[in-house]
Amino acid sequence: MSLQTAANTPPLGSSLLRAPIDRRRHRRVDLTLLGRFMRANKEEYPCKLRDISVGGAALIAPVEVEVGERIVTYFDQLGGLEGSVTRIFDGGFAIAFVATRHKREKLAALLTWIINRAELKPEDQRQHERVVPARSESMLQLDEGIAVACRVLDISISGASVGTEARPEIGAEIVLGKLRAVVVRHHRDGIGVRFKDIQNPAALRKHFE
């Protein structure tokens, strides 16, 4: 499944999509994620994502905000997203994202991956077009500026398996080469990581050629 953004695109028939009659510019998908947001006064609060498109999102929040207020949201799976409040509803609010075209394209790719991943069986979730890179040698940057040599055992646009003696904790943020990632598992030869952003396939190949 790919995320559709054009207003005139016919409905795809997926239960993840909103009703066919949708007057928003971008097609929204129902997606529940826990995160946090920062108001214009720099105060932070927890929130829950209700639905999202490349143009905006609806959030469930414990505090009231004002229409037009600038909001910055953060979700582990999506990263930081900035926008302005467009409407208030009972229990939350909606925002329109302020983002470049490149940022919107990356968000569309990320949402597509998240939705498709949710439809996979657990045993298939790791099989996201993994390949063995031509150049496996890389560097792993850990906390406190520590850098260690490592080997990239296999890689995809969403993550990698890394051969290393280091065992950072699950959930720890690391940098593989120049790619920011989060440790999601340990295995016999090292660790598995998930990239913070979905990578461009061509750029990823060039990075590990």
Phi, psi and omega per residue, in radians:
M1 nan 2.416 3.044
S2 -2.052 2.614 -3.103
L3 -1.328 2.237 -3.136
Q4 -1.706 2.403 -3.100
T5 -2.078 -0.325 -3.087
A6 -1.318 2.411 -3.080
A7 -1.136 -0.522 -3.071
N8 -1.608 0.074 -3.134
T9 -1.205 2.251 3.139
P10 -1.084 2.626 3.126
P11 -1.055 2.531 -3.078
L12 -1.594 -0.109 3.085
G13 1.449 0.111 -3.132
S14 -1.461 2.518 3.082
S15 -1.176 -0.249 3.141
L16 -1.382 -0.239 -3.096
L17 -1.614 2.705 3.095
R18 -1.251 -3.123 -3.140
A19 -1.025 2.618 -3.112
P20 -0.978 -0.645 3.131
I21 -1.464 1.738 -3.074
D22 -2.376 1.939 -3.036
R23 -1.493 -0.011 3.068
R24 -1.190 2.674 3.131
R25 -1.145 -0.632 -3.106
H26 -2.002 2.410 3.111
R27 -1.186 2.243 -3.128
R28 -1.683 2.656 3.069
V29 -2.170 2.515 3.070
D30 -1.333 2.137 -3.108
L31 -2.612 2.114 -3.120
T32 -1.776 2.038 3.083
L33 -2.422 2.516 3.065
L34 -1.622 2.443 -3.134
G35 -2.800 -2.673 3.107
R36 -2.583 2.854 3.089
F37 -2.469 2.701 3.120
M38 -2.039 2.293 3.122
R39 -1.445 3.066 3.141
A40 -1.087 -0.475 3.134
N41 -1.499 0.174 3.091
K42 1.332 0.078 3.079
E43 -1.387 2.452 -3.102
E44 -1.952 2.547 -3.129
Y45 -2.485 2.685 3.033
P46 -1.270 2.761 3.092
C47 -2.699 2.955 3.076
K48 -2.306 2.243 3.100
L49 -1.270 2.323 3.118
R50 -1.782 -0.863 3.041
D51 -2.676 2.851 -3.014
I52 -2.709 2.657 2.953
S53 -2.434 -3.139 3.089
V54 -1.247 -0.179 -3.130
G55 -1.760 -0.319 -3.098
G56 3.100 -3.063 -3.078
A57 -2.707 2.787 3.013
A58 -1.974 2.306 -3.067
L59 -2.141 2.453 2.961
I60 -1.598 2.232 -3.032
A61 -2.465 2.690 -3.103
P62 -1.496 -0.100 -3.113
V63 -2.261 2.771 3.098
E64 -1.538 2.516 3.090
V65 -2.138 3.104 -3.102
E66 -1.941 2.512 3.065
V67 -1.058 2.296 -3.105
G68 1.628 -0.208 -3.131
E69 -1.195 2.453 3.106
R70 -1.432 2.271 -3.078
I71 -2.212 2.459 3.010
V72 -2.066 2.132 3.138
T73 -1.863 2.740 3.051
Y74 -2.496 2.202 3.035
F75 -2.247 2.393 -3.089
D76 -0.926 -0.716 -3.065
Q77 -1.376 -0.348 -3.051
L78 -1.980 -0.339 -3.056
G79 1.409 -2.777 -3.111
G80 -1.540 2.388 3.107
L81 -2.359 2.325 -3.086
E82 -1.999 2.533 3.124
G83 -2.940 -3.118 3.124
S84 -2.035 2.496 -3.134
V85 -1.197 2.207 -3.134
T86 -1.839 -0.456 3.113
R87 -2.800 2.768 3.121
I88 -1.991 2.435 3.020
F89 -2.362 2.961 -3.081
D90 -1.080 1.977 3.103
G91 1.633 0.021 -3.128
G92 3.142 -2.774 -3.086
F93 -2.751 2.879 3.100
A94 -2.024 2.545 3.105
I95 -2.223 2.647 2.995
A96 -1.820 2.198 -3.076
F97 -1.210 2.516 2.975
V98 -1.870 1.827 -3.018
A99 -2.674 2.672 3.073
T100 -1.295 2.908 3.090
R101 -1.049 -0.708 3.136
H102 -1.082 -0.740 3.129
K103 -1.105 -0.708 3.132
R104 -1.145 -0.681 3.128
E105 -1.135 -0.703 3.102
K106 -1.146 -0.682 3.126
L107 -1.143 -0.708 3.115
A108 -1.065 -0.753 3.125
A109 -1.134 -0.696 -3.127
L110 -1.173 -0.766 3.131
L111 -1.117 -0.709 3.100
T112 -1.039 -0.765 3.138
W113 -1.124 -0.762 -3.123
I114 -1.089 -0.776 -3.119
I115 -1.142 -0.819 3.134
N116 -1.125 -0.651 3.138
R117 -1.116 -0.636 -3.140
A118 -1.150 -0.421 -3.111
E119 -1.533 -0.156 -3.138
L120 -1.407 2.666 2.986
K121 -1.229 2.631 -3.104
P122 -0.905 -0.675 -3.096
E123 -1.259 -0.236 -3.118
D124 -1.772 -0.099 -2.982
Q125 -1.160 -0.448 -3.122
R126 -1.398 -0.330 -3.028
Q127 -1.448 1.231 3.142
H128 -1.912 1.242 3.089
E129 0.886 0.911 3.122
R130 -1.339 2.433 3.103
V131 -2.378 2.752 3.052
V132 -1.561 2.108 -3.084
P133 -1.216 2.657 3.109
A134 -1.150 -0.632 3.118
R135 -2.023 1.903 -3.033
S136 -1.590 -0.365 -3.107
E137 -1.218 2.344 3.116
S138 -2.692 -3.069 3.099
M139 -2.141 2.500 3.140
L140 -2.028 2.063 3.119
Q141 -1.712 2.137 -3.108
L142 -1.842 -2.939 3.131
D143 -1.106 2.739 3.035
E144 1.049 0.500 3.059
G145 1.317 0.184 3.133
I146 -1.306 2.283 3.114
A147 -2.193 2.325 3.138
V148 -2.303 2.603 3.071
A149 -1.237 2.597 -3.142
C150 -2.645 3.038 3.065
R151 -2.160 2.344 3.064
V152 -1.520 1.898 -3.070
L153 -1.332 -0.746 2.989
D154 -2.754 2.843 -2.996
I155 -2.667 2.639 3.033
S156 -2.441 -3.120 -3.138
I157 -1.209 -0.230 -3.083
S158 -1.951 -0.230 -3.103
G159 -3.129 -3.030 -3.087
A160 -2.722 2.765 2.967
S161 -1.856 2.228 -3.000
V162 -2.088 2.242 3.064
G163 -1.514 2.053 -3.098
T164 -2.849 2.685 3.041
E165 -1.461 -0.260 3.123
A166 -1.227 2.525 3.115
R167 -2.325 1.199 3.066
P168 -1.072 2.691 -3.073
E169 -1.110 2.646 3.024
I170 -1.033 2.278 -3.111
G171 1.676 -0.193 3.139
A172 -1.221 2.499 3.104
E173 -1.570 2.315 -3.139
I174 -2.338 3.045 3.026
V175 -2.218 2.120 3.103
L176 -1.773 1.895 -3.003
G177 1.167 -1.865 3.045
K178 -2.081 0.195 -3.046
L179 -1.797 2.138 3.117
R180 -1.315 2.390 -3.061
A181 -2.630 2.980 3.105
V182 -2.169 2.382 3.105
V183 -1.274 2.181 -3.106
V184 -1.991 -0.281 3.102
R185 -2.854 2.833 2.992
H186 -1.932 2.556 3.019
H187 -2.440 3.140 -3.019
R188 -1.002 -0.669 -3.050
D189 -1.702 -0.099 -3.111
G190 2.858 -2.183 -3.054
I191 -2.411 2.763 2.977
G192 -1.903 2.380 -3.102
V193 -2.228 2.653 3.036
R194 -1.984 2.229 -3.140
F195 -1.180 2.571 3.100
K196 -1.139 -0.587 3.137
D197 -2.217 2.536 3.007
I198 -1.144 2.286 -3.042
Q199 -1.593 2.640 3.017
N200 -1.268 2.194 -3.066
P201 -0.982 -0.756 -3.124
A202 -1.122 -0.759 3.134
A203 -1.164 -0.620 3.139
L204 -1.157 -0.742 3.111
R205 -1.094 -0.739 -3.130
K206 -1.112 -0.642 -3.099
H207 -1.133 -0.571 -3.070
F208 -2.006 0.382 3.057
E209 -1.298 nan nan
